[in-house]
Amino acid sequence: MEEPLNIEWSEKATEHLDTFYQYLLAEWTFREAEKFLDQVQEFEFTISYFPKSFVQSKKRKRYRIGLVHRYVSAIYEVRKSNIVIIALIDNRSNKKIR
């Protein structure tokens, strides 16, 4: 197995992650919020070893879109030595960004 790529988070993606986490704490339970963070870590692990495992964006070819949670997807960019998570998006939103 190849060496995993390092994962970096953009400032915007970090803000999105915090927004989703705070929402879960406010509306659900600490357990659910922590479970969401576990799913984010699983997503990071997957893309670090298999960076092209998710679909390429139709609008911006250098980006990929992967499912983190049923309601949350991540937009990320694969670079030579690392992966940058650009943003997290709510799949229930009406915005078409694919």
Secondary structure, DSSP 8 states (H G I E B T S, - for coil): -----EEEE-HHHHHHHHHHHHHHHHHS-HHHHHHHHHHHHHHHHHHHH-TTSSEE-SS-TTEEEEEEETTEEEEEEE-SSEEEEEEEEETTSS----
